[in-house]
Amino acid sequence: MTTTVEHPARIASRASQAAASGKRKAEWLDLFAEDGWVEDPVGPSGFDPEGKGHHGREAIARFYDMTIANTDSLTFNVADTLICGDEMVYIGSIRSVVAGNQIDAEGVFVYRVNAEGKLQSIRAFWEVDRAMKTLVKL
């Protein structure tokens, strides 16, 4: 008899996506290691002018309040996933609806877990300008 054990990074990524799309802030924050961080998008942006990421749960909570909390809906469209070591990447897009505007951010989204299966980091590689070209008024 063979059993298939799902990779901890895949489990954490799915839990993160479900909590974010369900707008369950406390549940989403609880997925992170105490010293975890988020870079979304990686590099300088309006959410992170210095491009250093949001480190620690307090900073991750502020990131949530600036981004996820302001969406009407979030949909994760996963085209493919790859597992390497303690990380999982998904290739696809995130559709956000904010104030009657729909935007698709295509990219590569990297989830790293620690030994306990907690999210050590989420790093989202997507281009703001490219996403803005998909803006549709609903």
MARROFI-689985 format. One record per atom (N, C-alpha, C): residue number from 0; x, y, z; atom name. Coordinates in steps of 0.001 Angstrom, whole numbers, plus 500000, padded with zeros to 6 digits. Example, Ala and Ser with C-alpha at 12.3 -4.5 7.8 and 13.67 -1.06 7.14 Angstrom:
// MARROFI-689985
@nr 0 east 513190 north 494310 up 507800 atom N .
@nr 0 east 512300 north 495500 up 507800 atom CA .
@nr 0 east 513200 north 496700 up 507800 atom C .
@nr 1 east 512850 north 497750 up 507080 atom N .
@nr 1 east 513670 north 498940 up 507140 atom CA .
@nr 1 east 512900 north 500030 up 507870 atom C .
// end
This chain:
// MARROFI-689985
@nr 0 east 500844 north 498817 up 500000 atom N .
@nr 0 east 500000 north 500000 up 500000 atom CA .
@nr 0 east 500885 north 501240 up 500000 atom C .
@nr 1 east 500608 north 502175 up 499109 atom N .
@nr 1 east 501356 north 503423 up 499076 atom CA .
@nr 1 east 500476 north 504551 up 499589 atom C .
@nr 2 east 501123 north 505449 up 500279 atom N .
@nr 2 east 500404 north 506633 up 500742 atom CA .
@nr 2 east 501118 north 507850 up 500182 atom C .
@nr 3 east 500356 north 508827 up 499859 atom N .
@nr 3 east 500922 north 510063 up 499351 atom CA .
@nr 3 east 500756 north 511126 up 500426 atom C .
@nr 4 east 501898 north 511658 up 500855 atom N .
@nr 4 east 501885 north 512732 up 501841 atom CA .
@nr 4 east 502074 north 514039 up 501085 atom C .
@nr 5 east 501157 north 514936 up 501286 atom N .
@nr 5 east 501253 north 516210 up 500589 atom CA .
@nr 5 east 502359 north 517055 up 501213 atom C .
@nr 6 east 503076 north 517764 up 500375 atom N .
@nr 6 east 504212 north 518582 up 500810 atom CA .
@nr 6 east 503720 north 519730 up 501706 atom C .
@nr 7 east 504433 north 520004 up 502813 atom N .
@nr 7 east 504018 north 521079 up 503733 atom CA .
@nr 7 east 503894 north 522451 up 503064 atom C .
@nr 8 east 504748 north 522745 up 502097 atom N .
@nr 8 east 504651 north 524050 up 501426 atom CA .
@nr 8 east 503383 north 524140 up 500589 atom C .
@nr 9 east 502980 north 523035 up 499980 atom N .
@nr 9 east 501738 north 523032 up 499189 atom CA .
@nr 9 east 500543 north 523202 up 500130 atom C .
@nr 10 east 500571 north 522529 up 501261 atom N .
@nr 10 east 499493 north 522664 up 502248 atom CA .
@nr 10 east 499398 north 524112 up 502729 atom C .
@nr 11 east 500551 north 524708 up 503065 atom N .
@nr 11 east 500570 north 526092 up 503561 atom CA .
@nr 11 east 500112 north 527077 up 502482 atom C .
@nr 12 east 500514 north 526838 up 501234 atom N .
@nr 12 east 500105 north 527764 up 500170 atom CA .
@nr 12 east 498593 north 527722 up 499970 atom C .
@nr 13 east 498033 north 526531 up 499962 atom N .
@nr 13 east 496576 north 526417 up 499806 atom CA .
@nr 13 east 495835 north 527057 up 500975 atom C .
@nr 14 east 496348 north 526850 up 502182 atom N .
@nr 14 east 495721 north 527453 up 503366 atom CA .
@nr 14 east 495810 north 528976 up 503293 atom C .
@nr 15 east 496947 north 529489 up 502836 atom N .
@nr 15 east 497131 north 530931 up 502692 atom CA .
@nr 15 east 496143 north 531498 up 501675 atom C .
@nr 16 east 496032 north 530845 up 500543 atom N .
@nr 16 east 495114 north 531306 up 499501 atom CA .
@nr 16 east 493663 north 531270 up 499983 atom C .
@nr 17 east 493291 north 530218 up 500687 atom N .
@nr 17 east 491915 north 530100 up 501189 atom CA .
@nr 17 east 491615 north 531183 up 502222 atom C .
@nr 18 east 492550 north 531411 up 503143 atom N .
@nr 18 east 492331 north 532428 up 504181 atom CA .
@nr 18 east 492293 north 533824 up 503565 atom C .
@nr 19 east 493185 north 534105 up 502611 atom N .
@nr 19 east 493209 north 535426 up 501977 atom CA .
@nr 19 east 491940 north 535656 up 501162 atom C .
@nr 20 east 491551 north 534689 up 500349 atom N .
@nr 20 east 490350 north 534881 up 499522 atom CA .
@nr 20 east 489090 north 534920 up 500377 atom C .
@nr 21 east 489128 north 534260 up 501537 atom N .
@nr 21 east 487992 north 534299 up 502461 atom CA .
@nr 21 east 488023 north 535481 up 503411 atom C .
@nr 22 east 489081 north 536301 up 503277 atom N .
@nr 22 east 489267 north 537500 up 504113 atom CA .
@nr 22 east 489240 north 537156 up 505601 atom C .
@nr 23 east 489978 north 536091 up 505939 atom N .
@nr 23 east 490095 north 535642 up 507321 atom CA .
@nr 23 east 491490 north 536006 up 507828 atom C .
@nr 24 east 491622 north 537249 up 508276 atom N .
@nr 24 east 492916 north 537822 up 508637 atom CA .
@nr 24 east 493632 north 537012 up 509714 atom C .
@nr 25 east 492976 north 536726 up 510819 atom N .
@nr 25 east 493628 north 536015 up 511926 atom CA .
@nr 25 east 494121 north 534646 up 511462 atom C .
@nr 26 east 493303 north 533954 up 510695 atom N .
@nr 26 east 493685 north 532636 up 510174 atom CA .
@nr 26 east 494908 north 532758 up 509261 atom C .
@nr 27 east 494919 north 533779 up 508407 atom N .
@nr 27 east 496046 north 533988 up 507493 atom CA .
@nr 27 east 497320 north 534290 up 508271 atom C .
@nr 28 east 497228 north 535179 up 509248 atom N .
@nr 28 east 498411 north 535541 up 510042 atom CA .
@nr 28 east 498950 north 534350 up 510825 atom C .
@nr 29 east 498072 north 533491 up 511313 atom N .
@nr 29 east 498496 north 532319 up 512087 atom CA .
@nr 29 east 499278 north 531310 up 511259 atom C .
@nr 30 east 499219 north 531417 up 509951 atom N .
@nr 30 east 499971 north 530503 up 509083 atom CA .
@nr 30 east 501465 north 530829 up 509065 atom C .
@nr 31 east 501839 north 532042 up 509487 atom N .
@nr 31 east 503221 north 532510 up 509394 atom CA .
@nr 31 east 504038 north 532182 up 510637 atom C .
@nr 32 east 505325 north 531893 up 510408 atom N .
@nr 32 east 506294 north 531805 up 511497 atom CA .
@nr 32 east 506435 north 533202 up 512100 atom C .
@nr 33 east 506831 north 533263 up 513349 atom N .
@nr 33 east 506990 north 534559 up 514019 atom CA .
@nr 33 east 507931 north 535487 up 513251 atom C .
@nr 34 east 508971 north 534928 up 512642 atom N .
@nr 34 east 509949 north 535736 up 511910 atom CA .
@nr 34 east 509715 north 535685 up 510397 atom C .
@nr 35 east 508501 north 535345 up 509994 atom N .
@nr 35 east 508176 north 535247 up 508582 atom CA .
@nr 35 east 508096 north 536611 up 507913 atom C .
@nr 36 east 507999 north 536584 up 506584 atom N .
@nr 36 east 507871 north 537831 up 505844 atom CA .
@nr 36 east 507124 north 537627 up 504536 atom C .
@nr 37 east 506674 north 538776 up 503996 atom N .
@nr 37 east 505960 north 538810 up 502722 atom CA .
@nr 37 east 506625 north 539854 up 501829 atom C .
@nr 38 east 506882 north 539472 up 500584 atom N .
@nr 38 east 507332 north 540404 up 499556 atom CA .
@nr 38 east 506331 north 540271 up 498413 atom C .
@nr 39 east 505432 north 541234 up 498295 atom N .
@nr 39 east 504356 north 541144 up 497306 atom CA .
@nr 39 east 504010 north 542538 up 496801 atom C .
@nr 40 east 504551 north 542902 up 495634 atom N .
@nr 40 east 505496 north 542186 up 494805 atom CA .
@nr 40 east 506915 north 542313 up 495345 atom C .
@nr 41 east 507815 north 541452 up 494843 atom N .
@nr 41 east 509225 north 541541 up 495206 atom CA .
@nr 41 east 509760 north 542864 up 494669 atom C .
@nr 42 east 510537 north 543572 up 495502 atom N .
@nr 42 east 511125 north 544857 up 495106 atom CA .
@nr 42 east 510253 north 546022 up 495527 atom C .
@nr 43 east 510719 north 547230 up 495241 atom N .
@nr 43 east 509968 north 548429 up 495621 atom CA .
@nr 43 east 508599 north 548482 up 494940 atom C .
@nr 44 east 507606 north 548937 up 495713 atom N .
@nr 44 east 506248 north 549119 up 495186 atom CA .
@nr 44 east 505521 north 550117 up 496074 atom C .
@nr 45 east 504305 north 550413 up 495706 atom N .
@nr 45 east 503491 north 551303 up 496532 atom CA .
@nr 45 east 503197 north 550711 up 497902 atom C .
@nr 46 east 503247 north 549384 up 498012 atom N .
@nr 46 east 503018 north 548712 up 499292 atom CA .
@nr 46 east 504289 north 548624 up 500129 atom C .
@nr 47 east 505446 north 548753 up 499473 atom N .
@nr 47 east 506749 north 548566 up 500118 atom CA .
@nr 47 east 507778 north 549426 up 499385 atom C .
@nr 48 east 507778 north 550754 up 499639 atom N .
@nr 48 east 508636 north 551665 up 498878 atom CA .
@nr 48 east 510128 north 551311 up 498902 atom C .
@nr 49 east 510608 north 550736 up 500001 atom N .
@nr 49 east 512028 north 550375 up 500079 atom CA .
@nr 49 east 512322 north 549014 up 499464 atom C .
@nr 50 east 511284 north 548213 up 499216 atom N .
@nr 50 east 511470 north 546911 up 498604 atom CA .
@nr 50 east 512138 north 545886 up 499495 atom C .
@nr 51 east 511980 north 546025 up 500793 atom N .
@nr 51 east 512619 north 545106 up 501750 atom CA .
@nr 51 east 511673 north 544034 up 502278 atom C .
@nr 52 east 510407 north 544121 up 501937 atom N .
@nr 52 east 509439 north 543149 up 502424 atom CA .
@nr 52 east 508849 north 543552 up 503761 atom C .
@nr 53 east 507863 north 542794 up 504187 atom N .
@nr 53 east 507136 north 543033 up 505434 atom CA .
@nr 53 east 507529 north 541906 up 506389 atom C .
@nr 54 east 508381 north 542214 up 507359 atom N .
@nr 54 east 508984 north 541201 up 508232 atom CA .
@nr 54 east 508325 north 541171 up 509607 atom C .
@nr 55 east 507956 north 539970 up 510053 atom N .
@nr 55 east 507315 north 539788 up 511351 atom CA .
@nr 55 east 505808 north 539929 up 511236 atom C .
@nr 56 east 505116 north 539338 up 512192 atom N .
@nr 56 east 503648 north 539305 up 512105 atom CA .
@nr 56 east 502989 north 540679 up 512132 atom C .
@nr 57 east 503553 north 541607 up 512888 atom N .
@nr 57 east 502966 north 542954 up 512947 atom CA .
@nr 57 east 503037 north 543619 up 511568 atom C .
@nr 58 east 504168 north 543518 up 510908 atom N .
@nr 58 east 504320 north 544105 up 509572 atom CA .
@nr 58 east 503456 north 543359 up 508552 atom C .
@nr 59 east 503365 north 542042 up 508686 atom N .
@nr 59 east 502515 north 541261 up 507780 atom CA .
@nr 59 east 501052 north 541656 up 507975 atom C .
@nr 60 east 500652 north 541919 up 509217 atom N .
@nr 60 east 499274 north 542368 up 509488 atom CA .
@nr 60 east 499016 north 543721 up 508825 atom C .
@nr 61 east 499995 north 544622 up 508858 atom N .
@nr 61 east 499836 north 545917 up 508183 atom CA .
@nr 61 east 499715 north 545721 up 506675 atom C .
@nr 62 east 500518 north 544818 up 506120 atom N .
@nr 62 east 500427 north 544498 up 504699 atom CA .
@nr 62 east 499011 north 544011 up 504367 atom C .
@nr 63 east 498485 north 543105 up 505178 atom N .
@nr 63 east 497129 north 542594 up 504975 atom CA .
@nr 63 east 496135 north 543755 up 504943 atom C .
@nr 64 east 496253 north 544667 up 505907 atom N .
@nr 64 east 495320 north 545790 up 505994 atom CA .
@nr 64 east 495413 north 546719 up 504782 atom C .
@nr 65 east 496621 north 546856 up 504202 atom N .
@nr 65 east 496812 north 547711 up 503026 atom CA .
@nr 65 east 496304 north 547060 up 501748 atom C .
@nr 66 east 496320 north 545734 up 501710 atom N .
@nr 66 east 496066 north 545041 up 500450 atom CA .
@nr 66 east 494823 north 544169 up 500512 atom C .
@nr 67 east 494921 north 543025 up 501112 atom N .
@nr 67 east 493849 north 542030 up 501113 atom CA .
@nr 67 east 492558 north 542593 up 501689 atom C .
@nr 68 east 492668 north 543329 up 502782 atom N .
@nr 68 east 491469 north 543877 up 503432 atom CA .
@nr 68 east 490695 north 544815 up 502514 atom C .
@nr 69 east 491373 north 545427 up 501552 atom N .
@nr 69 east 490732 north 546397 up 500665 atom CA .
@nr 69 east 490151 north 545789 up 499396 atom C .
@nr 70 east 490249 north 544483 up 499247 atom N .
@nr 70 east 489694 north 543847 up 498052 atom CA .
@nr 70 east 488242 north 543448 up 498282 atom C .
@nr 71 east 487487 north 543471 up 497199 atom N .
@nr 71 east 486134 north 542929 up 497240 atom CA .
@nr 71 east 486191 north 541419 up 497057 atom C .
@nr 72 east 487164 north 540973 up 496249 atom N .
@nr 72 east 487381 north 539543 up 496082 atom CA .
@nr 72 east 488796 north 539286 up 495573 atom C .
@nr 73 east 489285 north 538099 up 495889 atom N .
@nr 73 east 490579 north 537605 up 495410 atom CA .
@nr 73 east 490362 north 536200 up 494876 atom C .
@nr 74 east 490885 north 535942 up 493686 atom N .
@nr 74 east 490791 north 534610 up 493105 atom CA .
@nr 74 east 492186 north 534178 up 492674 atom C .
@nr 75 east 492625 north 533030 up 493171 atom N .
@nr 75 east 493930 north 532484 up 492818 atom CA .
@nr 75 east 493745 north 531481 up 491683 atom C .
@nr 76 east 494380 north 531738 up 490568 atom N .
@nr 76 east 494306 north 530873 up 489391 atom CA .
@nr 76 east 495660 north 530197 up 489222 atom C .
@nr 77 east 495735 north 528938 up 489594 atom N .
@nr 77 east 496989 north 528196 up 489595 atom CA .
@nr 77 east 497089 north 527369 up 488319 atom C .
@nr 78 east 498063 north 527694 up 487475 atom N .
@nr 78 east 498279 north 526936 up 486240 atom CA .
@nr 78 east 499173 north 525728 up 486500 atom C .
@nr 79 east 500168 north 525884 up 487385 atom N .
@nr 79 east 501103 north 524799 up 487671 atom CA .
@nr 79 east 501787 north 525065 up 488994 atom C .
@nr 80 east 502290 north 524011 up 489621 atom N .
@nr 80 east 503066 north 524144 up 490849 atom CA .
@nr 80 east 504318 north 523286 up 490735 atom C .
@nr 81 east 505352 north 523703 up 491441 atom N .
@nr 81 east 506613 north 522969 up 491517 atom CA .
@nr 81 east 507080 north 522970 up 492959 atom C .
@nr 82 east 507588 north 521838 up 493411 atom N .
@nr 82 east 508108 north 521710 up 494772 atom CA .
@nr 82 east 509621 north 521534 up 494684 atom C .
@nr 83 east 510344 north 522315 up 495475 atom N .
@nr 83 east 511799 north 522186 up 495576 atom CA .
@nr 83 east 512185 north 522447 up 497027 atom C .
@nr 84 east 512759 north 521429 up 497682 atom N .
@nr 84 east 513170 north 521601 up 499073 atom CA .
@nr 84 east 511993 north 521973 up 499949 atom C .
@nr 85 east 512115 north 523080 up 500669 atom N .
@nr 85 east 511048 north 523531 up 501569 atom CA .
@nr 85 east 510196 north 524631 up 500942 atom C .
@nr 86 east 510219 north 524703 up 499603 atom N .
@nr 86 east 509478 north 525740 up 498899 atom CA .
@nr 86 east 508565 north 525154 up 497835 atom C .
@nr 87 east 507516 north 525908 up 497545 atom N .
@nr 87 east 506624 north 525583 up 496456 atom CA .
@nr 87 east 506376 north 526853 up 495676 atom C .
@nr 88 east 506410 north 526756 up 494360 atom N .
@nr 88 east 506034 north 527897 up 493533 atom CA .
@nr 88 east 504763 north 527546 up 492789 atom C .
@nr 89 east 503937 north 528537 up 492629 atom N .
@nr 89 east 502830 north 528341 up 491706 atom CA .
@nr 89 east 502949 north 529400 up 490630 atom C .
@nr 90 east 502672 north 528960 up 489439 atom N .
@nr 90 east 502695 north 529812 up 488272 atom CA .
@nr 90 east 501238 north 530038 up 487913 atom C .
@nr 91 east 500854 north 531277 up 487785 atom N .
@nr 91 east 499461 north 531573 up 487497 atom CA .
@nr 91 east 499173 north 533041 up 487673 atom C .
@nr 92 east 498028 north 533325 up 488239 atom N .
@nr 92 east 497636 north 534722 up 488431 atom CA .
@nr 92 east 496749 north 534869 up 489660 atom C .
@nr 93 east 496660 north 536109 up 490083 atom N .
@nr 93 east 495734 north 536483 up 491152 atom CA .
@nr 93 east 494818 north 537554 up 490578 atom C .
@nr 94 east 493537 north 537297 up 490625 atom N .
@nr 94 east 492549 north 538283 up 490182 atom CA .
@nr 94 east 492025 north 539003 up 491412 atom C .
@nr 95 east 492161 north 540328 up 491405 atom N .
@nr 95 east 491663 north 541174 up 492491 atom CA .
@nr 95 east 490546 north 542050 up 491963 atom C .
@nr 96 east 489509 north 542171 up 492762 atom N .
@nr 96 east 488461 north 543140 up 492469 atom CA .
@nr 96 east 488483 north 544144 up 493614 atom C .
@nr 97 east 488688 north 545407 up 493236 atom N .
@nr 97 east 488781 north 546489 up 494219 atom CA .
@nr 97 east 487972 north 547669 up 493698 atom C .
@nr 98 east 487006 north 548092 up 494469 atom N .
@nr 98 east 486201 north 549271 up 494141 atom CA .
@nr 98 east 485677 north 549238 up 492705 atom C .
@nr 99 east 485165 north 548082 up 492295 atom N .
@nr 99 east 484586 north 547964 up 490970 atom CA .
@nr 99 east 485578 north 547813 up 489837 atom C .
@nr 100 east 486844 north 547606 up 490164 atom N .
@nr 100 east 487887 north 547397 up 489165 atom CA .
@nr 100 east 488470 north 546008 up 489323 atom C .
@nr 101 east 488639 north 545321 up 488214 atom N .
@nr 101 east 489230 north 543985 up 488219 atom CA .
@nr 101 east 490639 north 544072 up 487634 atom C .
@nr 102 east 491602 north 543436 up 488317 atom N .
@nr 102 east 492997 north 543435 up 487874 atom CA .
@nr 102 east 493536 north 542016 up 488007 atom C .
@nr 103 east 494265 north 541566 up 486985 atom N .
@nr 103 east 494917 north 540254 up 487012 atom CA .
@nr 103 east 496427 north 540445 up 487100 atom C .
@nr 104 east 497026 north 539865 up 488122 atom N .
@nr 104 east 498480 north 539895 up 488283 atom CA .
@nr 104 east 499017 north 538507 up 487954 atom C .
@nr 105 east 499629 north 538383 up 486776 atom N .
@nr 105 east 500251 north 537118 up 486391 atom CA .
@nr 105 east 501640 north 537063 up 487001 atom C .
@nr 106 east 502041 north 535868 up 487450 atom N .
@nr 106 east 503370 north 535790 up 488018 atom CA .
@nr 106 east 503737 north 534422 up 488542 atom C .
@nr 107 east 504799 north 534449 up 489305 atom N .
@nr 107 east 505310 north 533272 up 489999 atom CA .
@nr 107 east 505268 north 533615 up 491484 atom C .
@nr 108 east 504653 north 532741 up 492262 atom N .
@nr 108 east 504404 north 533005 up 493675 atom CA .
@nr 108 east 505091 north 531899 up 494475 atom C .
@nr 109 east 506032 north 532291 up 495338 atom N .
@nr 109 east 506908 north 531345 up 496032 atom CA .
@nr 109 east 506550 north 531308 up 497520 atom C .
@nr 110 east 506247 north 530103 up 497996 atom N .
@nr 110 east 505907 north 529883 up 499403 atom CA .
@nr 110 east 507003 north 529023 up 500025 atom C .
@nr 111 east 507611 north 529498 up 501105 atom N .
@nr 111 east 508629 north 528727 up 501835 atom CA .
@nr 111 east 508102 north 528445 up 503227 atom C .
@nr 112 east 508274 north 527202 up 503684 atom N .
@nr 112 east 507853 north 526835 up 505034 atom CA .
@nr 112 east 509070 north 526477 up 505875 atom C .
@nr 113 east 508895 north 526570 up 507191 atom N .
@nr 113 east 509943 north 526144 up 508108 atom CA .
@nr 113 east 509700 north 524680 up 508499 atom C .
@nr 114 east 510490 north 524169 up 509425 atom N .
@nr 114 east 510397 north 522756 up 509824 atom CA .
@nr 114 east 509036 north 522412 up 510435 atom C .
@nr 115 east 508331 north 523412 up 510973 atom N .
@nr 115 east 507013 north 523187 up 511582 atom CA .
@nr 115 east 505883 north 523332 up 510573 atom C .
@nr 116 east 506202 north 523634 up 509325 atom N .
@nr 116 east 505176 north 523810 up 508311 atom CA .
@nr 116 east 504557 north 525197 up 508299 atom C .
@nr 117 east 505132 north 526125 up 509072 atom N .
@nr 117 east 504654 north 527515 up 509081 atom CA .
@nr 117 east 505282 north 528263 up 507911 atom C .
@nr 118 east 504571 north 529227 up 507384 atom N .
@nr 118 east 505110 north 530025 up 506294 atom CA .
@nr 118 east 506290 north 530860 up 506781 atom C .
@nr 119 east 507430 north 530617 up 506179 atom N .
@nr 119 east 508606 north 531439 up 506461 atom CA .
@nr 119 east 508558 north 532683 up 505584 atom C .
@nr 120 east 508088 north 532477 up 504353 atom N .
@nr 120 east 507964 north 533631 up 503459 atom CA .
@nr 120 east 506993 north 533339 up 502321 atom C .
@nr 121 east 506436 north 534436 up 501826 atom N .
@nr 121 east 505722 north 534452 up 500560 atom CA .
@nr 121 east 506409 north 535536 up 499733 atom C .
@nr 122 east 506856 north 535156 up 498534 atom N .
@nr 122 east 507490 north 536105 up 497619 atom CA .
@nr 122 east 506721 north 536045 up 496312 atom C .
@nr 123 east 506172 north 537168 up 495907 atom N .
@nr 123 east 505332 north 537230 up 494714 atom CA .
@nr 123 east 506051 north 538030 up 493629 atom C .
@nr 124 east 506323 north 537358 up 492523 atom N .
@nr 124 east 506996 north 537981 up 491399 atom CA .
@nr 124 east 505951 north 538316 up 490341 atom C .
@nr 125 east 505565 north 539584 up 490290 atom N .
@nr 125 east 504619 north 540067 up 489304 atom CA .
@nr 125 east 504916 north 541532 up 489039 atom C .
@nr 126 east 504512 north 541998 up 487861 atom N .
@nr 126 east 504818 north 543369 up 487453 atom CA .
@nr 126 east 503585 north 544256 up 487600 atom C .
@nr 127 east 503741 north 545321 up 488376 atom N .
@nr 127 east 502629 north 546237 up 488620 atom CA .
@nr 127 east 502115 north 546826 up 487303 atom C .
@nr 128 east 503020 north 547327 up 486463 atom N .
@nr 128 east 502590 north 547946 up 485198 atom CA .
@nr 128 east 501851 north 546954 up 484313 atom C .
@nr 129 east 502346 north 545734 up 484262 atom N .
@nr 129 east 501699 north 544707 up 483444 atom CA .
@nr 129 east 500297 north 544383 up 483992 atom C .
@nr 130 east 500187 north 544291 up 485316 atom N .
@nr 130 east 498877 north 544018 up 485933 atom CA .
@nr 130 east 497909 north 545168 up 485661 atom C .
@nr 131 east 498390 north 546398 up 485718 atom N .
@nr 131 east 497510 north 547549 up 485501 atom CA .
@nr 131 east 496945 north 547571 up 484076 atom C .
@nr 132 east 497647 north 546976 up 483134 atom N .
@nr 132 east 497149 north 546917 up 481751 atom CA .
@nr 132 east 495938 north 545994 up 481628 atom C .
@nr 133 east 495699 north 545156 up 482640 atom N .
@nr 133 east 494546 north 544256 up 482600 atom CA .
@nr 133 east 493317 north 544860 up 483267 atom C .
@nr 134 east 493436 north 546062 up 483800 atom N .
@nr 134 east 492342 north 546686 up 484558 atom CA .
@nr 134 east 491069 north 546777 up 483711 atom C .
@nr 135 east 490001 north 546286 up 484307 atom N .
@nr 135 east 488682 north 546329 up 483684 atom CA .
@nr 135 east 487720 north 546919 up 484700 atom C .
@nr 136 east 486976 north 547929 up 484287 atom N .
@nr 136 east 485917 north 548503 up 485137 atom CA .
@nr 136 east 484710 north 547574 up 485073 atom C .
@nr 137 east 484267 north 547111 up 486235 atom N .
@nr 137 east 483096 north 546208 up 486262 atom CA .
@nr 137 east 481792 north 546983 up 486377 atom C .
// end
